[in-house]
Amino acid sequence: MTQKIGLVTGGSRGLGKSTALALAAQGIDVVITYLSQQAAAEQVVAEIQALGRKAVALPLDVAQASTFPAFVQVLREQLSQHWQTEHLDYLVNNAGTGIHAAFTDTTEAQFDQMVNIHLKSVFFLSQQLLPVLNNGGRIINLSSGLARFALPGYSAYAAMKGGIEVLTRFMAKELGARNITVNTVAPGAIETDFGGGLVRDNQDVNRYVASQTALGRVGVPDDIGPMIAALLSDSNRWVNAQRIEVSGGMLI
Ligand code: NDP
């Protein structure tokens, strides 16, 4: 069987790191991207290699769509050099950071930043990676529980995640002809550096989320990464165009 290869954007920390390691544990080689934390990304590469899999870390700013053609070129070269192929099997659109601002206070610049990081990036990076993605490949787009329930301060961010969920269905519709599945994974609140680590470090927020979660605690990265890896396994090949919330039952 040919070696499967996945690309996880934002694989240096948090959910992307957990996903990359879970894929490696499942026998999949991984290309991760990072924005600025190269050392953390190289550490993830080392951990993947320790699991006996190949990995490479590449820089990518998903807010800069004009750089995507050059990124795809570098990716092709790396795939060719390390795997003797120019193709991938899995794409996990994970990278990104949030802003916390009330609807009344959100500036146009903040809104544009959220569009670029969370919506435009997934649209155009996926589009430009299509020639690299094998027929029969899989795409997972990260949304958020906040696209289903509303908490104050996330209107711009959550609106983009809502857009991702619609985009996922359209991508699935159009890419089905190539046997490519596209699904949304929507995590609840997870203890990562996201949003300045608010959910992890602010005890009031942490307690509130736990109290609103059926399973009685806040999520951790390894509640998400192994789930994404499982969704990419062959057992889930018929799951398509779905939004799967992974929140321990938050705000149900
Ligand atoms: P983290 O802040 O822990 O990690 C963010 C990752 O994305 C890092 O690898 C970072 O790279 C990279 N990144 C940040 N901005 C950019 C950018 N402009 N271009 C490219 N890469 C970038 O976040 P999480 O792991 O928590 O979040 C991952 C995804 O999950 C996001 O899409 C987020 O919206 C979503 N999510 C998170 C939830 C949570 O509660 N944590 C809940 C629901 C959804 P570097 O290390 O180099 O800075």
Boltz pocket constraint, residues with backbone or C-beta under 6 A from the ligand:
constraints:
  - pocket:
      binder: B
      contacts: [[A, 9], [A, 10], [A, 11], [A, 12], [A, 13], [A, 14], [A, 15], [A, 16], [A, 33], [A, 34], [A, 35], [A, 36], [A, 37], [A, 38], [A, 40], [A, 60], [A, 61], [A, 62], [A, 63], [A, 93], [A, 94], [A, 95], [A, 96], [A, 97], [A, 98], [A, 117], [A, 142], [A, 143], [A, 144], [A, 145], [A, 186], [A, 187], [A, 188], [A, 189], [A, 190], [A, 191], [A, 192], [A, 193], [A, 194], [A, 195], [A, 199]]
      max_distance: 6.0
